[in-house]
C-alpha cells in the first residue's frame, strides 16, 4: 500500500513538472515572438497576393495536336505504360488494362450508392470540416461498384483479379445487362488525389491526365473528370475547370451512371514526379505550352538580360488542411525585406517582385511564373512553378537547417530543372543561430547576392 502511495506521489509530481515545463516553454516562445515581432514586420514586404480577377473559363472546343495521331508518345517511362505486351484484354477490346498503370473500359456502369457512407462527400470548405481524419476523405467501394456486362467465360474476372489495376477489386464482370438513367457519351477520367491542396501533387495529376489524353487521342472537349475522393474544396479545383473540365465528385452522385468510356487514371504513387530521383520525364515542354494556352497566356518568351524579371516566393501561415487547424506553415524567410533589397541592388533596372502564390488565382500564378527569369524561394510546393518558367530561366532553392535529413524528396525540384535543361543552384542553412522560432529562417544577404549573380552569369554569359 505504501509503495502504491509513493508511486502515485511520484507520478503526480512528474505530471506537474511536465505541465509546468510546458507552460514555461510556451511562455518562452510567446515572449520570444513578442520580442521579435517588430523586427519581423520590418523584414516583411508588400507581396503579390489576393489579386481580384474575373472568373476565367476556357472554351473547350479548341483542338490540340497533342491529342491527335500527329503527336506520338514514344519516350520512356510512358512507352512502357503503353507497351502492347503489358496489356490485358477482357471482354474482347471492351476492357483494356495497361500493366499496373491504368485501365480503359467501354460501356461500363458505376454504382455510386455502393460506397461507404462517409460523413463528408467532398468539396466542403476547409473551415467547415476542421479536424476530420484523412480516412474520411476516401471511400470504401464494394466489389460491384463498377459493373461490366459482356458475353465472356469465367476467366475474365480471374484475369482482372490478377492484373495490377488499382481498382480491380471494385469491378464486377457479369452477363446481365446494366441499366442506368444517366448516360455519359464522352471520355471520363477517374482521378483519386493524394495531397489535394499541394501544388506539386496537383501538377502530377494534371500531367498524368495530359499523357493519357495524348495516348488515347482525347481532346479536352471530349472528356470529363470524376474525383473519386472526398477531399474538401481547394482553389486548385478551379484550375481543373479551365485545363480540362469542371470535376464531378463521386460523393455527390447517388444514381447509377453509364459511361461509354471510363479511364481509371494512374495511381498517384506510380505517377511521374515522385518524391525521389526519377529518370528524365519527357513532354514537359508540350505540357507547359498546353497549360498556358488553356489560360490564354503567351507560351513563348524572350530573355532580356538588361531587364531581368526576378520573383521571390514567400510563405505565410494559412489553413489549407482540416488536420492543420492552426494553419502553421513551415520554412518561412525571416528577413524578406533584406532579401528583396539585396536583389534590387544587385540587379538595378530589373523587375523584382515577391509573391504569395497560393493566394493568387491560378491564371495570375502562371502569368508570373511563365514570365520570370530568376525564381527564388524556400523548398515548398510553390517551387513547382519551375515547370512553367521559360526554359532559359534560373532557379535558386533555399533550405532551412537539417531539412534534408531523412528527406530524399528534397531533389524533386532540382530534377525538374535538369529535365528541362535549366540553370539551378541551392543554399542550405548550417548555422543554428539563423533559425528563428515558428519555422523562420534568416537567409544571409551575401548568399542571395553571390548565388543569384552566379546564376545570372550562366543565363547571360558575356
N, C-alpha and C positions, 0 to 999 in steps of 0.2 A: 504493500500500500504506500509506504514512504517513497519507494522507488518511482512509482507512478506519479506521485505528487511532485517529486523533484523533476521528473521528465517533463511533466506538464508545465512546471515553472520555467524550465529551460526553453521549451518550445515557445512559450508566451513571450519570453524575453527576446528570442530570435525574431519572432514576428514583429515585435515592437521596434527592434533595431532596423529591420528591413523597411518598415513603414516610415520611420523617422529618416532613414537614409534616403529613401525615395523622395520624400518631401524636400529634404535639403538639396538633393541633386536637381530636382525640378526648379527649386528656388534659385539655385546657382545659374542654371541655364536662362531662367527668366531675367535675372539681374544682368547676365552677360549680354543677352539680346537687347535689353533696355539700354545698356551702355553703348552697344554697337549700332543701334537703330539710326541715330542721327548721321553717323558716318556712312551707314549702308544707303540711306536715302540720297546722300550727296553723290554716292557712287553709282546710282541707278539713273538711267537716262530715259528720254522720251523714246518710245518704241512704236513701231507699226503694229497696231492691234485694234480689233473691234471696228474695222472699217465697214461702214454700211454699204451694201451693194445690192442692186436689184437681183431677184432670183433669176438664175441663168438656166435656161432649158435648151439643150441641144436638140436639133431636129434629127431624128433617127434615120431619115430617108437616104442620107448620103451613103454612097457605095465606096468601099475601100479596097484597093488592090491587094492588101494583106489577106483578105478573106476570099480570094479567087484563086484559080489554078495558076495564075501568074506568079504567085508567092508560094514557094515550096519550103517546107520545114525539112532541112537536110543536115542539120548540125546536132551534135550531142550537147546536152543529155537527152534532148527531146526526140532525136531519131530513134533511140532505144524504146521510148514510150510507144512509138507507133509501128514498131517492127512487126511484120506480119507473123513471124514465128512466135511472138509473145501473145498473140490474140487468141481468145476463146470465143467460139461461136455457139450460141444457144438459140434454139428455135429458128434454125436457118441463119439468116442475116438480121433477124429482128432484134437480137440482143448480142452486142459485142463487148467483150471485156478486154482491155488493153493492159496485159500484165497485172500488176498490183496497183496501177495508177488511176485509171478511170473507166467508166462504163457508159455505153450508149444503148438505149432501148427505144424501140418504136412501138407505139400503141400499148402503153402501159398505164395502169390506173393506180393512183395514190389514194390512200385512205387516211386522211388527217385525224379522223376520230380514233384511230388505232395507235395512239401515242399516249405517253404518260400525261396526266392532268396536272401540269405544273401550276404553281400559284401565279406565275408570270407567263405572258405569251410572247414577249419580245417587243421592243420598240418603246418601252416606257422611258420617261425622263429619269435620269440617274438619281436625282434627289428624291424621287418617289419610291425607289427600291433600295435605298441605302441599307447595307447590312446583309443583303441576300447573298447566299453562297454561290460559288461558281457552278456547283452541281445543278442548281435551279435554272441555270441558263442553257441547259442541254436536255433534250427529250430522250426518254427511253422509248424505242419503237418496237411494235410487235413484229413477229416473224412474217406477217402478211400485210405489213404497212404498204408495200407495193405489191401489186398482183399483175402477173404477165400470163395471158391466156394464149396457148398455142397447141397445135397438134404435135405432140412430141413424145418420146419414150421416157422411161424413168431415169435415164442418165442425166437429163438436163439439170435437175435440181442438184444432183451429185457434182456435176461439173461446176455449177455455180458455187457450191459449198467449198470446193477445192480451190477456187480462184482466190486471188489476193484482194479482190474488191472490198473496200472498207464496209460497204453496205450489204454484203452478201447474205447476212443473217436476217435481213429485213425484207427480203424479196421472195415471194411465193410464185412458183410456176405451176399452172394448172391448165385444165382443158375446158373449164367453164367460161362462158362469155362474161366480160366485165362491163358493168353498166355504171355510167357516171353522167350526171346532168351537165357538169362543167367540162367543156372541151377546149383544150389549148392546141391550136393548129401549128404553132411555130416551135422553135427550139427553146427548151427551158434548161438552164444550168443550175443544178443544185449546189449550194455553197454552204459549208459549215465552217464558220470562222473560229479562230482561236482568240487571241488578244484583240478583240473587236475595235478598241479605241486607240490602238497603237498604229501609227502611220506606216511603220515598217511592215507589220503584218498585213495591213490594208494593201500595200503595194504588191506584196507577194501574191495576194488573192487576185487582184485585178490583172496582174501579169499572167498568172496561170490561166485565167479565162481567155485572155488575148491569144495565148498559144493554142488553146483548144479550139477557139474560133477559127484560127488560121488553118489548123489541120482539117477541121470539119467543113470549112468553107461556109461559115455562117456570118452574115452581115449583121451589124447592130440592129437594123430594122427588123430582123427575123428572129430575135431572141428575147428572152426574159430571164430574170434572176429570181430564184427561190432561196431565201435564207432558211436553212434547216436548224438554226439555233434560236435561242430565246434571249439574246443579249439586249440590253437597253439601247435606247437611241444614242447615236453619236453623230456629230456633224459630218463625219466621213460617209455616212449613209447617203447624204445628198450628192456626193461625188459619184456614187454608183448610178444615180439617176441620170447624170449627164453623160458619163462614159458609156454606159450600157443601157439600162432601163431601170425604172423605179422598182426596187426589190419588193417581192411579196414575202410575207413571213408565214411560215407553216403554222405557227401558233395561232394565227388569225383565221385559219381555214377550218371548216367543220364538215364539209360535204366532199364526197369522192371527186377526184379530178382526173380526166382522161387526157394524157399527154401524147401527142403524136411523136414527139422526140424528146426524151429526157436524158440529160447528161449528168452523171454523178461526177462532180469535179474531183480533182486530185486532193487527197488528204493533206492538210496543211503541213504536217511534219515531213511529207515527201516532196514538198514544193521546193523550187529553187530559192536562192537567197536564204538558205538555212542559217542557223546561228553559228555555224562553223565554216572553215575554209571550204569553198566549193571550187570545182573546175570552172573555167570561164563560162559565163552564161551568155549565149548569143541572142541576137534580135533585140537588144536593149535600145538601139537607136531607132528601130522601127516602132517599138513600143512607145518611146518618148514622143516621137512625131505624132503617133496616133492619139495619145492622151492630150497633148497640147492642141491638136486640131479639134478635138471634141469640145474643148473650151474656147475655141475660136481665137487661139493665141498663135503668134508667129512661131514657126518651127525652126527657122534659120536665124543665125546671129553672127555678128562680126565683132572681133576683138579690137578695141581702141585703147592702145597702151598709154595714150596721153590722158585718157579719162576713164580710169578703171571704175567698175561698179563692184563695191565691196559690201557684203552682207554679214552681219554679226548676229548669230542666233542666240536669243536669251530664253531662259526658262523661268516660269512662275508657278507658285502653288495654285492648284485648282482641283476641283473634284471631277475626275474622269471615270472613276470606277466605284461601284457600290461597296467594294471592300477597302476603299480608302476614303472614308467619310471626312477625315481631317484635310484631305487634299494635299498631303505632303508630296512634294516633287523634289527629287534629289539632283545633285550635280548642277548647282547654280553658281554663276560667277559673281563674286562679291564686289569687285571693282569695275563694274561695267563702264562707268564714265571714263575712267582712265584708259581702258582698252580702246574705246571709240576715239578719244582724244589722240592716242598714240597712232591710230590708223590714219586719222586726218592729217597729222603732222608728217607721217612717213610718206604719204601719197597725196600731196597738195593738188587740188584740182580734180581729185577723184570724188565719186559719189559714195559716201559711207552711210549706211543705214543699219539700225538694229531692229530686229523683227521678232515678235512672239507669234510664231507661225500658226500654232493651234488655235489662236484667237481670230484668225482671218478666214474668210471664205476660201474654198479650195481654188477658185479661179485666181484670187489675189495671191495665194501662196505660189501657184505655178507661174504666175506672171513675174513674181520676184525671183524665184529660182532659175527660171529659163532665161533671165536677163541679168545674171550675176556672174562676174568674172572670178571673184575670190570669196569663198564661202568659209566662214569660221564659226565654230561652236563646240560646246561640250558634247561628248558622246551621248546620244539620245536619239529618239525616233525622228526628231526634226532633221537629222542629218540624212535621212532617207531621200531628201530632195536633191541630193547629188546625182540621182538618176535622171533628173530633169535639167541639170545645169548644161550650158553649152559645152561641147566636147573640149573646147580649148581651156576651160576653167580649171582652177586650182582649189584644193581643199586643205584647211588646217583643222585637225580634230584635237580637242583638248580632253584630258582625263584627270580626274581627281586622284588623290593618293590611294594606292592599293586597289584601285578599281579593277585592274586586270587580273588580280589574284583569283585563281579558280574560275575565271570567266573567259572561256575560249572564244566566245562570240564577239569579243571586242574588235576582231578583224573584219567584221561584216562590211563596214562602210569603206574601209581601205580596199577590200576586194572589189567593190563596185567601181571604184576609181581605176583599178587595174584593168578590169574587164572593158572599161570604156576608153582606156588609154589616156587618162587624165593625170595631172600633177597632184601629189599628195605629200603631206607632212603631218606629224603629230607631236604633241607635248604631253608628258605625264608628270604630274607633281610628285616629288620625292621628299618634300620638306613639310613635316607635320605642322610647322608654325604657320603655313599658308592655308591650312584647313580651319574653317570657322564653324561655329555651331549651326545646326539646322541645314547641313549639307551645302554650305557656301565655300567656295574656293577662291583665294586670291591668285589671279594669274599675273605673274610679273610682266610689266610692260616691255622690258627688254626682250623677253621671249616673243611677244607679239611682233615687235619691230624686226627682230632678226629672222624669225621663221617666215613671216609674210614677205619680207624683202627677198628672201631666197626663192620663194615660190613665184613671185612676180618676175624675177630674173629668168626663171625657167619658161614662163609664159611669154615673156617679151625679151628674148636674147638680143643683145646689142650687136 
